[in-house]
Amino acid sequence: AQFALEAIQLLSPAYRTVFSLFVLEDYSHKEISEILHCSEGTVKSRLFYTTKTLAEKLQAYNPSVL
């Protein structure tokens, strides 16, 4: 689990914030867009990028996933 936290810390603050609000705090896309004063499309884009980036970084720990 430490490696996952390290991978998350490597994200830019904007992407880390969106990821944290969505995954850890369980906010919806709409709620996050209101909190961060950005569009829902921006939230979705940041989540997509973050998920893709984390999957690539964490693949070394479980290569069969991807």
C-alpha positions as CSV (number, residue, x, y, z in Angstrom):
1,A,0.0,0.0,0.0
2,Q,2.9,2.3,0.6
3,F,3.8,2.2,-3.1
4,A,0.3,3.3,-4.0
5,L,0.6,6.3,-1.7
6,E,3.9,7.2,-3.2
7,A,2.4,7.0,-6.7
8,I,-0.5,9.3,-5.7
9,Q,2.0,11.8,-4.2
10,L,3.7,12.1,-7.6
11,L,0.5,13.4,-9.1
12,S,0.1,17.2,-9.6
13,P,-1.9,18.9,-6.8
14,A,-4.9,19.4,-9.2
15,Y,-5.1,15.8,-10.2
16,R,-4.4,14.5,-6.6
17,T,-7.2,16.8,-5.3
18,V,-9.8,15.5,-7.8
19,F,-8.7,11.9,-7.2
20,S,-8.9,12.3,-3.4
21,L,-12.3,14.0,-3.5
22,F,-13.7,11.3,-5.8
23,V,-12.1,8.1,-4.3
24,L,-11.5,9.0,-0.7
25,E,-14.3,11.5,0.0
26,D,-16.9,9.9,-2.3
27,Y,-18.0,13.2,-4.0
28,S,-19.7,13.1,-7.3
29,H,-18.3,14.6,-10.5
30,K,-20.8,17.5,-10.1
31,E,-19.9,18.1,-6.5
32,I,-16.2,18.2,-7.3
33,S,-16.8,20.6,-10.2
34,E,-18.6,22.9,-7.8
35,I,-16.0,22.7,-5.1
36,L,-13.1,23.4,-7.5
37,H,-15.0,25.8,-9.7
38,C,-14.3,23.9,-12.9
39,S,-16.5,22.0,-15.4
40,E,-17.6,18.4,-14.9
41,G,-15.7,17.6,-18.1
42,T,-12.5,18.8,-16.5
43,V,-13.2,16.6,-13.4
44,K,-13.8,13.6,-15.7
45,S,-10.7,14.3,-17.7
46,R,-8.5,14.6,-14.6
47,L,-9.9,11.4,-13.2
48,F,-9.3,9.5,-16.4
49,Y,-5.7,10.8,-16.6
50,T,-5.1,10.0,-13.0
51,T,-6.6,6.5,-13.2
52,K,-4.5,5.8,-16.3
53,T,-1.3,7.1,-14.8
54,L,-1.7,5.2,-11.5
55,A,-2.5,2.0,-13.4
56,E,0.7,2.4,-15.3
57,K,2.8,3.1,-12.3
58,L,1.3,0.3,-10.2
59,Q,1.4,-2.3,-13.0
60,A,4.9,-3.3,-11.8
61,Y,3.3,-4.6,-8.6
62,N,0.7,-6.7,-10.4
63,P,1.5,-7.1,-14.1
64,S,-1.4,-9.3,-14.8
65,V,-4.0,-6.5,-14.2
66,L,-3.3,-4.6,-17.4
